[in-house]
Amino acid sequence: MNQVLTYAALLGVFAVLFVLGRLILNHWSRTEADNDTAVLAGAGNMAVALRHGSFYIALGIALISTIGLAGQAGSWGLMLVEEFGWGLGILGALTMSLWVNERFVLPLVNNSEALGEGNEAVGVVEAGSLLGTAFIMTGTLHGSGPVVATVVFFVLGQMLMLTMVRLYDWSRPVDYQAEVGSKRNLAAAVLLFGKIVAISLVIRNAITGSSTGWISDLTGSLVSFAVGFAALAGVEYLVDRVLFPGVNVDEMVRSGKAAPMVLLAAISIATALFVTAVSPY
């Protein structure tokens, strides 16, 4: 009976967090058009649905990692309080991700305005950022250590993800800000989505584990990320040469060919999953 009650109580906590998440999203909305009311009524657009839907998925992914942490509490009531506390922290981190996405991933785009106008490309990039944030959180919430370490490594993980995404953007001849923002190019958005999620998975692996001290934790995380990212880039390069010999990805992005970019994004994510699974670091 206790297990059934615990199960029901945890579902209740999730429901409350879900409602709070919706309130946060709609409060974040800059216009009536990027509010989810129209979406739920069947009259909204896909771009808004992508933001809200990926937020909920990210919330679920991150919450899974907190179950064991709350389960360490000394009593049933304290466990629920801790679970709710972790959930509030996750909601805060995801809200921060929305802000970060607007300021750093697509700094030249007004995301909320673009979503309200039905720009699905912006919605796809936001979905990648939110899911990437959730994966990074699962890394910081795994293992044991003080809460401050969880916060510090989450922030460092976010900064590393943003840095790598911006470096990728700057290194390519394609103007992703214009392609995603003004041109609504789904091909560019899907490719960015794959890169963001893949990089986040590598970061998650780098920051996962029990704390053994600040210096050793930071050193180990940096080494793990460097090895993982090098493996990801190497495998991606080899696969691209085999599956897409002679293909100019940048030209395909500019021409808006989204279907090949779906395959490339899938390859990036699948490679990251495998690389991190077999990595000795």
N, C-alpha and C positions, 0 to 999 in steps of 0.2 A: 504493500500500500504506500509506503514512504517513497518508493521509486516512482509510482504513478503520480503522487502529489508533486514530487520534484519536477517530473516531466511537465506536468500541467503548469506549474509555477514558472518554469523557464520559458514555456511557450507564451505565458502572459507577459513576461519581461520582454521577450522579442516583439510581441504585439505593441507594447507601449513604445519601445524604441523605434519600431516601424512608423508609428503615428508621429512621433517626434521628428523622425527623418523627413516625413512628408511636410510637416510644418516648416522645417528648416528650408527645404527646397523651395517651397512656395513663398517663404519670406525672402529668400535669395532672389527670386524672380524680379526682374527689373520692369517688366511690362505684363499686362494681362495675357498676352499671347504666349509667354513662356511659362505660364502657370499650368499645372497639370489638370485643372478643372475641365478645360475643353477636351483634353485627351481622354479623360475618363468618360466624358459625355459622347465620345465618338466623333468629335468635330475638330480635334487637335491635329498637330502635325508630328511626323516621325522624329524630327530633330529634338523636340521637347521630350518625347517618349524615350529617346536614347539617353538623355541626361538622367531622367528620373529612374528609368529602369536599371541603368548601370550603377546608379547610387545604391539602389536596394540590393542588387547582387553583391556589390562591394561590401555593404553592411553585413550581409549573410556570411561572406567568405571570412571577413575579419572576426566576426563573433564566434565562429567555430573554434578559433584558436584560444578563446578565453574560457571555454567550458572547464578545462582541466585546472586552470588557474583559480577560478571561483570554487571549484570542487575541493580545494585545499583548506577552505574556511572551516572553522571549528564547529559551526552550527548551521542548520538548514536556513534560518533567517539571514545569517551573515553571508551565506553563499549567494542568496538572491541579491542582497545589497551589493556585494562585490561584483556580481555579474552585471547588474544595472550600472554600476560605476564604470566598469570596463566599457560597457556599451555607450555611455555618454562620452567617454574619451574617444571612442571610435567615431562617433558622430562628429565630434569636434575636428578630428583629423581629416575626415572626408570633406567637411565644410572648408577646411583649410586647403584641401586639394582643389576645390572649385576655384578658390581665390588664386592659388598658385597657377592653375591652368590658364586663367585669364591674364595674369600678369607676366608669365614667363614662357609657357608653352606656345600660346598664341597671343603675344603681347600687342600685336597690331589689330586685333579683332575684338570687337565688343561681343563676347560670347552670348550673353542673354538676348541682346538685340538680334543677333544672327539666328539664334534658335527660334525666336519668336517669328522670324521671317521664313522659317522652314529650311534653314541651311543644315542639311543632314551631315555634311562633311565636318562641320564644327561639332555636331553631336557625336560623331564617331571618334574624333580625337579626344573629346571630353570623356567618353566611355573608356578609352585606353588609359587615360590619366587616373580615373577613379579606380579601375581594376588594378592598375599598377600600384596605386597607393595601398589598396587592400592586401595585395601580395606582400608588399614591404612590411605592412603591419603584422602579417602572419609570421614573418621572420623575427620581428622584435618581441612578439608575444610567446615565442617558443623557447623553452628552457627556463632557467631560473636566474634571478638577479633582481636588483633594486628597481623600483619604478622609474627612478631618474635615468637609469641606463636604458630602459625601454624607450623613454622619450628622446634621449640623446641619439640613440641609434636610428630611431624612426626619422628624426630630422635630418641626420646625416644621409640616410638612405634616400630620402626625398631630394636632397640637394644633389646627390650623385646622379639620381635618375634625370633630374632636370638638366644637369651639366652635360650628360651624355646625349640627351635629346637635342639640346641646343648645338652641341658640337656636330651632330649628324646633320642638322639643318644647315649650319654654316658651311659644312664641307661639301654640300651638294650644289650643283648649278641651278637646281629648281628653287624658286621662291615659294616655300611652303606656306608662308603667311598669306601671300596673294592667292595661291592655288586653293587653299582651304577657305579663306575668308571671302574674298570678292568673287572668285571664280566658282566656288562651291564644288571643287574637284574631289569627287569621292575616291579616285585612284590615289591621290596624294594623302587623303585622310586615312585610308585603309592601310597604306604603307607605314604611316606614322603610328597608327594603332598597334601594328605588329611589332614595331621597334620598341615602343614604350613598354608593352607587356613583356616582351622578351628580356629587355634590360632589367625590368623590375623583378623578374623571376631569378635572374642571376644575382641581383642585389639581395633578394630574400635569402638565397642560399648562403651568401657571404655573411649575413648578420644573424643567422640562426645558430642557436647553441647557448649553453650555460655560460654565465660570466665567470671569467677567471682573473679579472683585473683589467683596468682601463688600457694599459699599454699593450698587453697581449691580445685583448679583444680587438682593438683598433688595427693592430698589425695583422692579425689573422684575417680580419674582414677585408682589408685592402688586398692582401695576397690572394685570398679566395676570389674576390671580384676580378682582379687582374687576370688570373688564370681562367676563370669562367668566361669572361668577356672575350679573351683571346681565342678560347675554344669555340665560342659562339660565332665569332666573326670568321674563323677559319672554316668551320663546317658549313656555314652559310655560303661562303665564297665557293667552296667545292661543289656544293649542291646546285648553286646557281649556274655554274659553268657546265654542269652535266644536264640539268633540266632546261636551262634557257641559254644555250650557246649562241653567242652573237647578238643577244637581245640587249638593247639600250634601255635600261630601266627608266632613266631620267626622261627620255623621249616618250616612253609609254605613259609616264605620269603626266607629262605636259599635255598629251593627247587625250587624257581622261579615260584610259583603258583600265577600268576598275577590276575586271575579272582576274587578269594576271596578278594584280597586286594582292588580291585575296589569297592566292596561292603562295606568294612570297611572304605575306604576313603569317600564314599558317606554318610555313617552313621555319620562320624565325621563332615562333612560339614553341613548336614541336622540338626544335633543336635546343632551345633553352631548357625545356623540361628534361630532355635526355641528358644534356651536359651537366645540369645541376644534380641529377639523380646519380650519376656515376662519378662525379667529382670527388677526389680524395680530400678536398679542402672544405 
